[in-house]
């Protein structure tokens, strides 16, 4: 039985083993466990019961991650996406005055649209249309994004009204803990310790507990609370005239955030062929579509692939077992969700910073001496962290790639799908600018 599983997950070909995959799954879970509390707090502002959304978040993340691991066999974990949950609450529910049940219906319809687009091959064509030179740029840009999130969570970078961002309070206990974790993890990595990132998180967590800097206030919670949101979506209301643009935004942002995450994680893990073909691409796309449908039915916003999956890849995760382990931990969290709040951001922030630095190795694959390649690649890399969106970074780079070629008179070399995507990206920028 064990040998059959190892063959199915291609352990030999990927050069991995059970210990490595389990460690990778635990590491990924610990770096993204924050979503168990952040997602409900955001959707609660849309009027949704916080305990019900907590259960729905765990359920959607568990099912999506396990499905990705078993069916697509990739080390990519899924959970309700940051950004899309904010769009759900602040733009759709609060901004447009839409009931949260109708908004869930729109998320459900976007998931159905994902499946239809995948079934007819449109999503695969979109992935294949991305210029190969931008693959490396997306991976590096996501690395900067992850590191930026880590620096923010550590308190090393804070908002500054004069300069946009600035240096945080280095006397703050959580920030000092994060710096401790960063140094410990870096030293372990330099010593070639396989579980360096996970050990760094645990060491920081232990120090935080010993110094009394963990502030944990467990809420009243039961998995049965999910009945307050499960099955409450209003699909008929979402089909009403005027809601197609909402469905389109959920679909569009999720599509390109997922593609960007897929490219970044797959590139770093060495899971793609030299021709940049993505094995089992259909399965990957079906997984996030099904997870979004299940999430909307349970009571949460759009489910996406998580860039924190890179943390698991960084410690050696290569197969679907990594995602399965992460999913199983989310399943456990469904019953003990408040306990996950014990993990402070100061313990996970160093892991994100370290993983971000590791992902920067792909910049060496970009032909920086060629402006036609370098400028779109740079725009992709810099826009991802500075706009806090993988989709925006990909859009900037993609548009620059196409428009530069048009201005140089090389428009015949650009395929029709690239033109179509460029037009959609430009329309999206216009829409966001007028929102």
N, C-alpha and C positions, 0 to 999 in steps of 0.2 A: 504493500500500500504506500509506504513512504517513498519507495523508489519510483512508483508510478506518478506520485505528486511531483517529485523532483524532475521527472521527465516532462511533465505537463508544464511546469513553470520554467523549464529550460535552465536549471541550475548550472549544469555543466557548461553550456554555451555562454552563459552570462558570467561565469566565474564567481558564483555566490554560494551561500550555504544557509542553513536554518538559523544559526546563531546570528549571522550578519543581518538577515532579513528581519528577524524579530527585533533586534536592536534598532534597526532603521525604522520599523513601524512605531516603536515606542517613542523614538526621537521625533518623528513627524507629529505624532499625537501631542506630545508635550509642547511643541512650538505653535500648535494651532488650537490648543484646548481653550484659549481665551474666547473663541467664538461661542462657546457654550453660554457665556455671560454677556458678551458684547452684543450679539445678535438679538437676544430677547430684550435687552435694554433699549435698543434702537426701535424695534418693532412695537414695543410697549407704548412708545410715544404716538403710534398710529392707533392706539386704543385696544391693542391686542393683549390678552391676559399673559403676564410675564411667565408664569409657571407652565402654561400650555405651550408657549413658544420655545421655552427651554427644552421641553420634551420633544417637540417637533424638530428642533435643531439637532439634538442628539440622534434622533431616528433617521433624519435625512442624511446626516453625515455618515452614520453607520452603514445604512443601506447603499449609499452612493459609493463609498470607499470599498466596501466588500464586493460590490458588483464590478467595480473597476478592476479589482485584483483578480477575481475569479474569471470574469468574462473577457476583459481586455488584456489582463496580465501585465499591467503597468504599475510602477510604484508611485502612483499619483492618487492622493487622497482628495475627497470632495467634501464640501460643506456649504451652507448658505454663504453667499459672497458678500464681502464688505464692499460698499459702494452701491451695489444694487439694493441692499437693504435700506441704505440711506435714501436712494431714489424712490423706493417703495414708500417710505414714511414721509419724507419731507416734500417731495415733488408731487407724487400721485395722491396720497391720502390727505396730507395737510395743504399742499399747494393747490391741488385741483378739487379738493373737497370730496374725494372718492371714498366710499366706505371700504374698510380693509378687506371685507369679504369679496367685493368686486375686484379689488387689486389682486387678491389671491387668484381669482378667476383669470385675470390677465396673465399672471405668471404661469398658470396651468396651460393656457392657450399658447404661450411662447414655447413651452416644453413640447407640446404637440407639433408646433411648427418646426422645432428642431428635428424631431423624428421624421417629418415629411421631407424636409430639405436633405436630410441624410439619406433617406430611402431613394430619392431621385438623383443622388450624387452631387448636389450643389455644394454641400459643405466640404466634401472631399476636393472638389475643384478649387474651392477657395484656398484651402491649405496648400494645394499643389501650385497655386498661382503666386504664392509669396516668393519673391526672388531669393535664391539660395544665399546670396550675400547678406540678406537681412536676418537669416536664422541666427547667426553668431551675434548680431547686434541686439536681437531680442533677448538672447540668453544673458548677455552682459548688462543690458538695461534692467532686466529683472533682478540681476545681482545687485545693482545699485539700489533698486527699489527695496529689496529685502533688507539691505544694510541700512537704508534710510529709516525704514520702519523700526529696525532694531535700535538704532541710535535714538529715535524718538521715544520708544518704549523705555529705554534706559535712562531717559532724562538728560542725555548728553546734548541733544538738540531740542530747542524749545522755540515757540513762536516769538517773534520780535517785531513790534509794529514799525520800527524804523528800518530794519534790514531784512524783514520777512522771517528769517530764522537766525538763531544765535546760540551761543554756548549756554548750556544749562547750569544748574547749581551743583558744583563739584563737591559741596559739603553735604549734600543730601544723602541720607543713608541708602535709599534704593539705587541711586546713581553710583555710589561707592561699591555697592554689592555687584552691580552690573560690570563695573571696571574690574573687580576681583574675578568675576566669572570669565570675562574676556581674556585676562592674562592667564588664568588657569587653563582654559580651553586651548589657547594658542600654544602654551607650553606643552600640553599633552599631545597636540597635533604635531608639533615639532619633534616630539619624542616618538612619533609614529605609533601612538596608541590608537587602536581601531575604534574604540568606543569613546573617543575624546570628547565629542560634542555632548553626548548623553551624560558622561561623567562630569563635564563642566556644569551642565544644568543641575545635576543632583548636588554637586558641591556647593553651588551658590544657594540652592534651596535649603540645604542643611545649615549654612551660615546664617541665612535669613531667619530660620527658625530659632537658631541658638541666640541670635541677637534681638529677638522679639520684634522684628520689622515686618512680619507677615500680619496683615490686618484682614481677618476673615470673619464675615458675618453671614452665616448660612441662612438661607431663606426657607420658608415653609414650602415643601415641594413633594409631589408624588407623580410617578409616571402616568397615573390615571388622569391627571389634570389636562392631558392632551385632548380630552373630549371637548374642551371649550373651543378648540379651533379645528379639530379634525373633521373634514367633510363639510365645513361651513363656507367654502368658497362659492362665489356666485358667478358661474360661467355665463349665464344668460345676460347678466348685467354687463359683463366684460365685453360681450359681443355687440353691445349697443353702439350706435354711431358715435365716432369720436374716440373710441378706445383702441382703435387699430394702431395709433401712434404710440400708445403706451406699450402695447404688445411688441411693437417693432423695437422700441428702446430696450426692453428686457431681452429680446432676442439678439439684437445687434451687439450690445455690450457683452453679453454672456458669450456669444460666439467668438469674438475676438480676444476676450480675456482668456477663454479656454484654449484657443489656438496659441496665444502667446505663452501661456503656462506650459502647454504641451511641448512647444518648440524648445523652451528654455530648459525644462526638466529632462526631456528626451535627449537634447544635445549634450547636456552635462553628464548624463548617465551613459552616453555612447550607445543609445538604443536605436539610432537611425542608421541606414546604410549610407555609403559614401555619396550616393545619388540623392540623398535627402528624402528617400521614400520612407513613409511612416508605416511600419507593419501594423496590421489590425486596426487601421485608422477608423473604419466603420464602427468597430466595437467601442472604441474610445468615445466617439461622438454619441452613440446610442446610450452609453452609460450616463453621461451628464444630462442627456435629455430625459431619460427615465427618472433619474434622481430629482430633477426639477419638478416633474409631474408629481412624484411621490411627496416631495417637500411641500408643494402647494396644497396638495390634498390633506397633508398632516397639519399644515398651518405655519409655513415659513416662506420667506422670499426665495428668489432664484438660487439654485445650488450650482456651484462652479468648482473647477479644479483649483487647488490651492498652491500658491507659490511656495508655501512652507514645506511642500513635499520635497523641495530641494534639500532640506535639512536631512531627511532620511536618505536621499541619494548620496549626500556628502559622506555619510558614514558607511556607505557600501550597498545600500538598497538598490536592487536592479530588477527584481521580479514583482509579480502581483502579490506575493506574500507580504511585502511591505505594506501595501494598501489594505490588505485583509487584516493585518494586525492592528493597524490604525482604526479600521472600521470596528473591529471587535472591542477596542478600548472605548470607542464612542458608544457602543452598545451597552457596555458596563456603566458608562457615565449616565446613560438613560435612567438608571436606578439610583445612582449616587451622585448626580450632577453637582450638588453644592460642594462636594469634596474637591472637585477639580479647581475650585477657587483658591485652594491652598497654594497652588503653583503661582508665585509672583512673576510679574513681567520682568523684573530685574534678573530672574533666573533664565528666562527664555530669550531675552534680548541679545545677550552675547552670542547665542547660537545663530541668530539671524544675521548678525554682523559678520560672523565668521563664514557662514555659508555664502553671503553676498560677496565676500572677498574671493572665495573659491570660484565663483561663477564668472569672475572677470577674466579668467584665462582665455575665454573665447575671443577676446579682442585681437589676439595675435593672428586670427584667421581672416581678418578684414584687410583688404588692400587699401591702406590709408594713403598711399601715394596717388591713388586715382580718385579725384574729386567726385566723379560720377557715382562711385561706390561709397566713398568716405562720408560725404555730406548726408545722404539719406541714413546711413548707418549711425552717424553721430546724433542726428535728430531723433532717431528711434531710441537710442540709449539714454539721452538726456531728458527726453519728454516723459518717459515712463515714470521715473521717480518724481520729477518736478510737477507733473500733473496728477500724480497718484493714480495712474491708470495705465495698464498694459495696452488696452485698446487705443488710447490716445497716442501713445508712443508708436505703436504699429501704424496708426493712421498717418502721423506726421512723416514717418520714414517712407511709407508706401506712396503717398502723394508726391513727395520730393523725388522719389525714384522715377515715377512716371513723367512728371512735369519737366524734369531736367532732360530726359530723353526726347520729349516733344520739342523743347526749345533748341536742342541740338540737331533737329531734323531727322532723328532716328525713330520717328513714331511708328514706322512699319515693323520695327523689331518688337513692339509691345503687343502682347496678346489681348484678345477681346475681353477676357475675364479680368485682366489687370486694369483695363480701361473702366470696366463696369465697377470694380471695387474702388477704384480711385474716385469715380463719380459718387458712389455711395458714401465714401469717407468725407468728401467735400460737402455733400448734402448734410451729413451728420454734424460737421463743424458749423455749418450755417444754422442748423436747428438748435444746437447747443448755445450758439451766440445770440439767439433770439428767444431762448427759453426764459 
